[in-house]
Amino acid sequence: MQNRRDFLKTSALAAAGVALVGCAGGPQRFNVLKGDGKLHLKYFPYELQLRHTFTVASYSRTTTPDVQVEIEYEGVTGYGEASMPPYLGQSVATVSAFLEKVDLEQFTDPFQLEDILAYVDSLSPGDSAAKAAVDIALHDLVGKLIGQPWYKLWGLDAQKAPSTTFTIGIDTPDVVREKTLEAVGKFNILKVKVGLDTDEEMIRTIREVTRVPLAVDANQGWKDRSKALDEIFWLKEQGVVMVEQPMAKERIDDNAWLTEHSPLPIFADESIQRLADVPSVKGVYSGINIKLMKCTGMREGWKMAQLARALGLKVMVGCMTETSCAVSAAAQLSPYVDFADLDGNLLIANDRFDGVKVVAGKLSLPDRPGIGVLPNF
């Protein structure tokens, strides 16, 4: 009798030796080339080039440092990545130093996700983006070996994937107008960065162009809770449907007061990192924003989503500026969430992958195994 691992491998790879088949939109089988039966990790830096200068309440940037990761097993390769915006406090150097410590060749069974990723997590107390890169690549690999996308393995229906927001960063009225015009007709909801004294000007400028629903993200930029509440009531009148991280994460009582009195749901972003943080959010925020680069990847992100639901919290899945690799990985969770902010791949000019798409404003998950990406290189 076959054990579970052998059954899954046999089912997925019964046609071993058959060439890669299918097209960009359909399931595929992968050749299994005889190897040494070990997991092999490699990585390299890759700087993401932003289409526009990206400005939030605390900084601006035109690039994002990134590290691309590949895990190969028996001729099949899984792809992952680490993206490091400034607030994460991580860099190409720290990611590379962490990955140098990762010894995956000690493992001969990629299906032992829990054991492998527990080992990776144990190597340091931080390094969440580096850990996420390994996690994503391993999930992609295992999904390919099984022959199914992860949203199906999690029991989710791709048709329930929501619309994604498209981000409008803080900028001059002319640039805000230009960015909004680019998004009109493509997105059903926009996300607006706020948190400075230009908030009202930003919203009014966008409303000159479109009436689609808006989400706002203050990135901890609001300082006075009473003023913030007044602004939220005004924002609701302007068609805003949710607010993300209004005040500094350390101001727990103020954020709780704001959530209690707000006419809109308030989501934690900087206030939540990993699974252990989820219970502390209840009573302070309406919901959580799960980002793979913060929580160490898909394994923990899925657990966070389930725990949040059990605690009566709303769930949002977000991203950094990333290639379609990490965004498609996060998108596997999207049929389970209330809001999705998965536009990071659309904000860069040098994507390396074909993956999740936005069709009529809604996320369209590819029916491909693993995280569903195809390399463009």
C-alpha positions in Angstrom: 0.0 0.0 0.0 1.3 3.4 -0.9 1.8 6.1 1.8 0.3 9.5 1.3 3.5 11.0 0.0 4.1 8.3 -2.6 0.4 8.4 -3.6 0.6 12.1 -4.3 3.8 11.9 -6.2 2.5 8.9 -8.3 -0.8 10.6 -9.0 0.9 13.8 -10.1 3.8 12.3 -12.0 2.2 9.2 -13.5 3.2 10.5 -16.9 6.9 11.1 -15.9 8.9 11.5 -19.1 6.0 13.1 -21.0 6.9 16.6 -22.3 5.5 19.7 -20.8 2.0 20.1 -22.3 -0.8 22.6 -22.1 -0.9 26.3 -22.8 -0.5 29.4 -20.7 -4.1 29.1 -19.5 -4.3 25.4 -18.7 -2.9 22.8 -16.4 0.6 21.4 -17.2 2.7 18.3 -16.5 6.4 18.7 -15.8 9.1 16.4 -16.9 10.8 14.7 -14.0 14.5 14.3 -14.8 16.4 11.8 -12.7 18.4 13.7 -10.1 20.0 13.2 -6.8 16.7 13.3 -4.8 17.7 16.5 -2.9 16.3 20.0 -2.8 18.6 22.6 -4.4 18.3 26.3 -3.6 19.7 29.1 -5.6 19.1 32.9 -5.6 20.2 36.2 -7.1 19.4 39.9 -6.6 17.0 41.6 -8.9 16.1 45.3 -8.6 12.5 46.2 -9.3 12.0 49.3 -11.4 8.8 51.2 -10.6 6.7 52.7 -13.3 6.1 55.8 -11.2 7.7 57.3 -8.1 6.0 55.7 -5.2 5.2 58.0 -2.3 3.5 57.1 1.1 3.3 59.2 4.3 6.9 58.5 5.3 9.0 58.2 2.1 9.3 58.1 -1.7 11.2 55.6 -3.9 11.6 54.6 -7.6 13.0 51.1 -7.1 12.5 48.2 -4.7 15.3 45.8 -3.8 14.4 42.2 -4.5 16.0 38.7 -4.4 14.8 35.9 -6.8 14.8 32.3 -5.5 14.6 29.0 -7.2 14.3 25.5 -5.6 14.9 22.5 -7.9 14.0 18.9 -7.2 14.3 16.1 -9.7 14.2 18.5 -12.7 11.2 20.5 -11.5 11.8 24.1 -10.3 9.7 26.2 -7.9 10.0 30.0 -8.0 10.0 32.5 -5.1 11.1 36.0 -4.2 11.9 38.4 -1.4 10.8 42.0 -1.9 12.2 44.5 0.6 10.5 48.0 0.8 12.2 50.3 3.3 9.9 49.8 6.2 10.6 46.1 6.4 14.2 46.9 7.5 15.6 44.1 5.3 17.9 44.3 2.3 19.6 42.3 -0.4 22.5 41.8 2.0 20.4 40.5 4.9 18.3 38.2 2.6 21.5 36.8 0.9 23.1 36.3 4.3 20.1 34.4 5.5 19.8 32.2 2.4 23.4 31.3 2.7 22.5 29.6 6.0 19.6 27.6 4.5 20.6 24.0 3.8 17.8 22.3 1.9 19.9 19.5 0.6 19.4 17.8 3.9 15.8 17.2 2.8 14.8 14.5 0.3 11.0 14.9 0.5 9.6 18.3 -0.6 6.2 17.3 0.6 7.3 17.7 4.2 6.4 21.4 4.1 5.9 21.8 7.8 9.2 20.3 8.7 11.2 22.1 6.1 9.6 25.5 6.7 9.8 25.1 10.5 13.5 24.5 10.0 13.9 27.6 7.8 12.0 29.7 10.4 14.2 28.5 13.2 17.4 29.9 11.6 16.7 33.4 12.8 14.0 35.4 14.7 13.5 37.8 11.7 14.3 37.7 8.0 10.6 37.4 7.1 11.1 38.3 3.4 13.9 35.7 2.9 11.8 33.1 4.6 8.9 34.0 2.4 11.0 33.5 -0.7 11.9 30.0 0.3 8.3 29.3 1.3 6.8 30.5 -2.0 9.4 28.6 -4.1 8.7 25.4 -2.1 4.9 25.8 -2.4 5.3 26.4 -6.2 7.5 23.2 -6.4 5.1 21.0 -4.4 2.1 22.3 -6.3 3.8 21.4 -9.6 4.7 17.9 -8.3 1.1 17.4 -7.3 -0.2 19.0 -10.5 -2.6 21.5 -8.9 -2.7 25.2 -8.0 -2.6 26.0 -4.3 -6.1 27.6 -4.3 -7.5 24.2 -5.2 -5.3 22.4 -2.6 -6.8 24.8 0.0 -10.3 24.0 -1.2 -10.9 27.5 -2.7 -13.0 28.5 -5.7 -11.1 30.8 -8.1 -14.3 32.3 -9.3 -14.7 33.9 -5.8 -11.5 35.9 -6.1 -12.4 39.5 -5.5 -11.6 42.7 -7.3 -8.2 44.1 -6.5 -7.4 47.6 -5.5 -5.0 49.6 -7.6 -2.7 52.0 -5.7 -2.6 55.8 -6.2 0.4 57.1 -4.3 0.7 60.6 -2.7 1.6 63.1 -5.4 0.7 66.4 -7.0 -2.8 66.8 -8.3 -1.6 66.5 -11.9 0.2 63.2 -11.3 -2.7 61.9 -9.2 -5.1 62.7 -12.0 -2.8 61.1 -14.6 -2.5 57.9 -12.5 -6.2 57.8 -11.9 -7.0 58.2 -15.6 -4.7 55.2 -16.4 -6.7 53.1 -14.0 -10.2 54.1 -15.2 -12.1 51.2 -16.8 -9.5 48.7 -15.6 -10.2 48.6 -11.8 -13.4 48.4 -9.8 -11.8 49.9 -6.7 -8.7 52.2 -6.1 -6.5 52.4 -3.1 -5.3 55.9 -2.1 -2.3 56.6 0.0 -3.1 59.3 2.6 -1.7 60.5 5.9 -0.4 64.0 5.0 -2.1 67.4 4.9 -2.9 66.7 1.2 -5.5 64.0 1.9 -8.6 66.0 1.0 -6.9 67.4 -2.2 -6.0 63.8 -3.2 -9.5 62.5 -2.8 -11.1 65.5 -4.6 -8.7 65.2 -7.5 -9.6 61.5 -7.9 -13.3 62.3 -7.7 -12.8 64.6 -10.7 -12.0 61.6 -12.7 -13.9 58.6 -11.4 -16.6 57.6 -8.9 -15.4 54.0 -8.3 -15.2 52.9 -4.6 -12.0 53.8 -2.8 -9.9 52.3 0.0 -7.4 54.5 1.9 -4.2 53.7 3.5 -2.7 56.2 6.0 0.4 54.1 6.7 0.3 55.3 10.4 0.3 58.9 9.2 -2.6 60.3 11.2 -1.6 61.8 14.5 -4.9 62.9 16.2 -7.6 60.4 16.7 -10.5 62.9 16.8 -9.3 64.6 13.6 -8.8 61.1 12.1 -12.4 60.2 12.9 -13.7 63.4 11.4 -11.7 62.6 8.2 -13.1 59.0 8.1 -16.7 60.3 8.2 -15.8 62.7 5.4 -14.1 59.9 3.4 -17.2 57.7 3.8 -19.2 60.5 2.1 -16.7 60.4 -0.7 -17.3 56.7 -1.4 -14.4 55.3 0.7 -15.2 51.7 1.9 -12.3 50.8 4.2 -9.3 52.4 6.0 -5.9 50.8 6.5 -3.5 51.4 9.4 -4.7 54.9 10.4 -2.4 55.7 13.3 1.0 54.5 14.6 0.9 50.8 15.5 2.1 51.6 19.1 -1.0 53.7 19.7 -3.1 50.7 20.5 -5.8 52.5 22.5 -6.2 55.2 19.9 -6.6 52.7 17.1 -9.1 50.8 19.2 -11.1 53.9 19.9 -11.0 54.8 16.2 -12.2 51.4 15.2 -15.0 51.5 17.8 -16.3 54.8 16.5 -15.5 54.5 12.8 -18.3 54.1 10.2 -15.8 52.1 8.1 -13.9 49.0 8.8 -10.3 49.6 10.0 -7.6 47.1 8.9 -4.2 46.5 10.6 -1.2 46.5 8.4 2.0 47.6 10.1 0.4 46.5 13.4 0.4 42.8 12.3 3.2 40.7 11.1 2.8 37.0 11.9 0.3 34.4 13.2 1.1 35.1 16.9 0.0 38.7 16.4 -3.6 37.9 15.2 -5.3 37.5 18.6 -4.0 40.9 19.7 -5.8 42.6 16.8 -9.3 41.6 18.0 -10.9 44.6 19.6 -8.3 47.0 18.2 -9.0 46.7 14.4 -11.8 45.3 12.2 -9.5 43.1 10.2 -6.0 42.2 9.2 -3.9 42.7 6.1 -1.8 39.6 5.3 1.4 40.2 3.4 3.6 37.3 2.6 6.8 39.3 3.0 5.8 40.1 6.6 4.5 36.7 7.7 7.1 34.5 6.1 5.0 33.2 3.2 2.0 31.1 2.1 2.1 28.5 4.9 1.7 31.1 7.7 -0.5 33.4 5.6 -3.1 30.7 5.2 -3.0 30.0 8.9 -3.4 33.7 9.7 -6.5 33.9 7.4 -8.1 31.0 9.1 -7.4 32.2 12.6 -8.7 35.7 11.8 -11.9 34.2 10.5 -12.3 32.1 13.7 -11.9 35.3 15.7 -14.5 37.2 13.8 -12.1 39.5 12.0 -12.2 40.5 8.4 -9.3 39.4 6.1 -7.4 41.3 3.5 -4.4 40.0 1.4 -1.9 42.6 0.2 1.6 42.7 -1.3 4.7 44.9 -1.7 6.0 46.0 -5.0 6.8 42.5 -6.3 7.0 40.5 -9.6 4.1 38.3 -10.6 5.8 35.5 -8.7 5.0 36.7 -5.1 1.8 38.4 -6.2 0.5 35.2 -7.7 1.5 33.3 -4.6 -0.5 35.8 -2.5 -3.4 35.6 -4.9 -3.9 31.9 -4.1 -5.4 33.1 -0.8 -7.6 35.7 -2.5 -10.9 33.7 -2.9 -10.9 33.5 1.0 -10.7 37.3 1.7 -12.8 40.4 2.0 -10.4 42.7 0.3 -7.4 42.2 -2.0 -4.6 44.7 -2.7 -2.6 42.7 -5.2 -1.3 45.2 -7.7 2.4 45.2 -6.9 3.3 43.5 -10.2 1.4 46.2 -12.1 3.5 48.9 -10.5 6.8 47.6 -11.9 8.3 47.8 -15.4 10.5 44.7 -15.3 8.3 41.7 -14.3 10.0 38.3 -14.8 6.8 36.2 -14.8 3.4 35.7 -16.3 0.9 35.0 -13.6 -2.3 36.3 -12.0 -4.2 38.8 -14.2 -6.8 41.5 -13.6 -9.8 41.0 -15.8 -12.5 43.6 -15.6 -11.1 44.7 -12.3 -11.2 41.2 -10.8 -8.3 38.9 -10.0 -8.1 36.0 -12.5 -6.1 33.1 -11.1 -4.3 31.0 -13.7 -5.3 27.3 -13.7 -1.7 26.2 -13.5 0.0 24.1 -10.8 1.9 25.6 -7.9 1.5 29.4 -7.7 0.6 29.5 -11.4 3.5 31.5 -12.9 5.4 31.0 -16.1 8.9 32.6 -16.5 9.4 35.3 -19.1 13.1 34.7 -19.3 
